[in-house]
Amino acid sequence: DIVRTIETNADSLALVMIGGVNYYTGQAFDIQAITHAAHIAGAVAGFDLAHAAGNMELKLHDWEVDFAMWCSYKYLNSGPGGSSGVFVHERHAANDELPRFAGWWGHEESERFKMRKGFKPMYGAAGWQLSNAQVLPMAAHKASLDIFMEAGMENLQTKSRKLSSYAYWLINSLVHETDIQGLRIISPELQQDRGAQLSIVAGEKGRSIFDYMFTQGIVADWREPDVIRIAPVPLYNSFADIHRFAEALKAALSL
């Protein structure tokens, strides 16, 4: 649907920008295919990877993505106000003609304090920085990234898909056992079409189900009007955690 929409509107497109993973349903989009379609249409392709960074294996350079940005407080173990990230493809690295939100920290370091008129960007993604990084959040962020590097994103995604598939199977079994109207999973069933997140439409009892699970030590996320989001994260969630969640959900459904 996305590619077809790009093709239909090719004559009027300058930019195609979309989230890599939908925040509400957890659906993961085909970034490479969308980028390819955007470029055929003569448009720039950019992605908001807030729900994809640390969640899925990304190959932005190989996929020819023009630019992307993300936060680190979802899957990258930061907190509110933590470090963000930006990717700019190297083909744009030396192009100082590109319109950009120019900032002090993106100016060429060797000339920064000369205070000359005009903006001369640093090479690469550094040229898009706005200000100096916060040292303490960056130190915590590096500790997290070191763990990701040691574990390997490919290994993490393999475990993530096993965890989410196990959760999908258990939750779907409960869906077929209960008579709660509207209860269903709205995240894609196929592994390659989602990340760690599963979104459950919980119907009229949704809020009470969510509140009960919180009393059982399960931290999920509530989205109006009736969606419970869970995300079994491979770095620190286990199959036993998934089973415990399903047992708590089963108990909540019977209240």
C-alpha positions as CSV (number, residue, x, y, z in Angstrom):
1,D,0.0,0.0,0.0
2,I,2.8,2.4,0.9
3,V,4.8,1.7,-2.3
4,R,1.7,2.0,-4.4
5,T,0.8,5.3,-2.8
6,I,4.3,6.6,-3.5
7,E,4.0,5.5,-7.1
8,T,0.6,7.2,-7.5
9,N,1.9,10.5,-6.1
10,A,5.3,10.4,-7.6
11,D,5.0,13.6,-9.6
12,S,4.3,15.7,-6.4
13,L,6.6,14.0,-3.9
14,A,9.7,15.7,-2.5
15,L,10.1,13.6,0.7
16,V,8.9,10.3,1.9
17,M,9.1,10.0,5.7
18,I,7.6,7.3,7.9
19,G,8.2,5.4,11.1
20,G,10.2,2.3,10.7
21,V,8.0,0.5,13.2
22,N,4.4,1.7,13.9
23,Y,4.1,2.8,17.5
24,Y,0.5,1.6,17.9
25,T,0.4,-1.8,16.1
26,G,4.1,-2.7,16.2
27,Q,4.1,-3.3,12.5
28,A,7.6,-3.2,11.0
29,F,7.8,-1.6,7.5
30,D,10.0,-2.7,4.6
31,I,12.5,0.2,4.8
32,Q,14.5,-0.9,1.8
33,A,11.4,-1.2,-0.5
34,I,10.0,2.1,0.7
35,T,13.4,3.8,0.1
36,H,13.7,2.3,-3.4
37,A,10.2,3.5,-4.3
38,A,10.9,7.0,-3.0
39,H,14.1,7.3,-5.0
40,I,12.4,6.1,-8.2
41,A,9.9,8.9,-7.6
42,G,12.8,11.3,-7.2
43,A,12.1,11.9,-3.5
44,V,14.3,11.8,-0.4
45,A,13.6,8.9,2.0
46,G,13.8,9.5,5.7
47,F,12.7,7.4,8.7
48,D,11.8,7.9,12.3
49,L,13.3,4.9,14.0
50,A,12.3,5.6,17.6
51,H,10.6,2.1,17.8
52,A,13.1,0.4,15.5
53,A,16.5,1.3,17.0
54,G,17.6,-1.5,19.3
55,N,14.5,-3.5,18.3
56,M,15.4,-4.6,14.8
57,E,18.5,-5.1,12.7
58,L,18.9,-2.0,10.5
59,K,21.2,-1.6,7.5
60,L,20.5,2.0,6.6
61,H,23.6,2.5,4.5
62,D,23.1,-0.7,2.4
63,W,19.4,0.2,2.0
64,E,20.3,3.6,0.6
65,V,18.3,5.5,3.3
66,D,19.0,9.2,3.0
67,F,18.5,10.0,6.7
68,A,17.0,8.7,9.9
69,M,16.8,9.6,13.5
70,W,15.9,7.9,16.7
71,C,15.7,8.2,20.5
72,S,17.4,5.9,23.0
73,Y,14.8,5.7,25.8
74,K,12.8,2.8,24.3
75,Y,14.9,-0.2,23.3
76,L,18.3,1.3,23.9
77,N,18.0,1.4,27.7
78,S,18.1,5.2,28.2
79,G,15.6,7.4,30.0
80,P,13.7,10.5,29.2
81,G,16.1,13.2,28.0
82,G,18.6,10.6,27.0
83,S,20.8,10.7,23.9
84,S,19.3,10.7,20.4
85,G,20.8,9.4,17.2
86,V,20.9,10.6,13.6
87,F,22.0,8.8,10.4
88,V,22.9,10.7,7.2
89,H,24.0,8.6,4.2
90,E,27.5,9.2,3.2
91,R,26.6,10.5,-0.3
92,H,25.3,13.6,1.5
93,A,28.3,13.9,3.8
94,A,30.2,16.6,1.9
95,N,27.2,18.5,0.5
96,D,27.1,21.8,2.2
97,E,24.3,23.0,-0.1
98,L,21.7,20.9,1.6
99,P,19.2,22.9,3.7
100,R,19.6,22.0,7.3
101,F,18.8,23.2,10.8
102,A,22.4,24.4,11.4
103,G,23.8,24.3,15.0
104,W,26.9,25.4,16.8
105,W,28.2,21.8,17.3
106,G,27.8,21.0,13.6
107,H,30.1,23.8,12.5
108,E,33.6,22.8,11.3
109,E,35.5,22.3,14.6
110,S,38.8,23.9,13.4
111,E,37.0,27.1,12.5
112,R,34.2,27.1,15.1
113,F,35.6,29.8,17.4
114,K,36.6,32.1,14.6
115,M,33.0,33.2,14.6
116,R,32.9,33.9,10.9
117,K,29.7,34.6,9.1
118,G,28.1,31.6,7.5
119,F,27.8,27.9,8.4
120,K,30.5,25.4,7.4
121,P,29.3,21.9,8.4
122,M,31.4,19.1,9.8
123,Y,31.8,16.1,7.5
124,G,29.1,13.5,7.8
125,A,26.4,13.1,10.4
126,A,28.4,15.3,12.7
127,G,27.4,18.3,10.6
128,W,23.9,17.9,11.7
129,Q,24.6,18.2,15.5
130,L,23.1,21.2,17.2
131,S,24.9,21.4,20.5
132,N,27.4,19.6,22.6
133,A,26.3,16.2,24.0
134,Q,25.4,15.7,27.7
135,V,28.3,13.8,29.2
136,L,26.5,11.7,31.9
137,P,23.6,10.5,29.6
138,M,26.2,9.7,26.9
139,A,28.3,7.7,29.3
140,A,25.2,5.6,30.2
141,H,24.3,5.3,26.6
142,K,27.7,4.0,25.7
143,A,27.5,1.3,28.4
144,S,24.2,0.2,26.8
145,L,25.7,0.2,23.2
146,D,28.7,-1.8,24.4
147,I,26.2,-4.5,25.5
148,F,24.4,-4.4,22.2
149,M,27.8,-4.8,20.4
150,E,28.8,-7.7,22.5
151,A,25.5,-9.5,22.1
152,G,25.1,-8.8,18.4
153,M,22.0,-7.4,16.8
154,E,21.4,-10.5,14.7
155,N,21.4,-12.7,17.8
156,L,19.1,-10.3,19.7
157,Q,16.6,-10.2,16.8
158,T,16.7,-14.0,16.6
159,K,15.8,-14.3,20.3
160,S,13.3,-11.4,20.0
161,R,11.3,-13.2,17.3
162,K,11.2,-16.4,19.3
163,L,10.0,-14.5,22.4
164,S,7.3,-12.6,20.5
165,S,6.2,-15.7,18.6
166,Y,5.8,-17.5,21.9
167,A,3.8,-14.6,23.3
168,Y,1.7,-14.4,20.1
169,W,0.8,-18.1,20.4
170,L,-0.1,-17.9,24.1
171,I,-2.1,-14.7,23.8
172,N,-3.9,-16.0,20.6
173,S,-4.8,-19.2,22.5
174,L,-6.5,-17.1,25.2
175,V,-8.3,-15.0,22.6
176,H,-10.0,-18.1,21.3
177,E,-10.8,-19.3,24.8
178,T,-12.5,-16.1,26.0
179,D,-15.8,-14.6,25.1
180,I,-14.6,-11.0,25.6
181,Q,-15.9,-9.1,22.5
182,G,-13.2,-7.6,20.4
183,L,-10.2,-9.1,22.1
184,R,-7.5,-9.7,19.5
185,I,-3.9,-9.0,18.6
186,I,-3.5,-6.3,16.0
187,S,0.3,-6.7,15.5
188,P,1.2,-8.7,12.3
189,E,1.4,-12.4,12.8
190,L,4.4,-13.0,10.6
191,Q,7.8,-12.5,12.4
192,Q,9.4,-10.5,9.7
193,D,6.5,-7.9,9.8
194,R,7.0,-6.9,13.5
195,G,9.6,-6.2,16.1
196,A,9.4,-7.1,19.8
197,Q,6.1,-5.3,20.3
198,L,2.7,-7.0,20.4
199,S,-0.4,-4.8,20.7
200,I,-3.6,-6.3,22.1
201,V,-7.0,-4.8,21.7
202,A,-8.5,-5.6,25.0
203,G,-12.1,-4.5,24.6
204,E,-14.4,-3.1,27.2
205,K,-12.4,-4.7,30.1
206,G,-9.1,-3.4,28.7
207,R,-8.3,-0.9,31.4
208,S,-9.2,-3.2,34.2
209,I,-7.0,-6.0,32.6
210,F,-4.1,-3.6,32.3
211,D,-4.4,-2.4,35.9
212,Y,-4.6,-5.9,37.2
213,M,-1.4,-7.0,35.4
214,F,0.4,-4.0,36.9
215,T,-0.5,-5.3,40.4
216,Q,1.2,-8.6,39.3
217,G,4.5,-6.8,38.6
218,I,4.0,-6.7,34.8
219,V,4.8,-3.3,33.3
220,A,3.0,-2.9,30.0
221,D,1.7,0.2,28.2
222,W,-1.8,1.5,27.8
223,R,-2.9,3.2,24.6
224,E,-6.4,4.8,24.3
225,P,-9.0,3.7,23.7
226,D,-8.4,0.0,24.3
227,V,-4.9,-1.2,23.4
228,I,-2.3,-2.9,25.7
229,R,1.2,-2.9,24.3
230,I,3.8,-5.4,25.5
231,A,7.4,-5.7,24.3
232,P,9.4,-8.8,25.5
233,V,13.0,-7.5,25.0
234,P,15.6,-10.1,24.3
235,L,18.4,-8.6,26.4
236,Y,16.6,-9.1,29.7
237,N,13.2,-10.9,29.1
238,S,12.9,-14.7,29.2
239,F,10.5,-17.3,28.0
240,A,9.5,-17.7,31.7
241,D,8.5,-14.0,31.7
242,I,6.3,-14.6,28.7
243,H,4.6,-17.5,30.4
244,R,4.0,-15.5,33.5
245,F,2.5,-12.7,31.5
246,A,0.1,-15.1,29.8
247,E,-0.9,-16.6,33.2
248,A,-1.6,-13.0,34.5
249,L,-3.6,-12.2,31.4
250,K,-5.6,-15.3,31.8
251,A,-6.4,-14.5,35.4
252,A,-7.3,-10.9,34.4
253,L,-9.7,-12.1,31.7
254,S,-11.6,-14.2,34.2
255,L,-12.2,-11.4,36.7
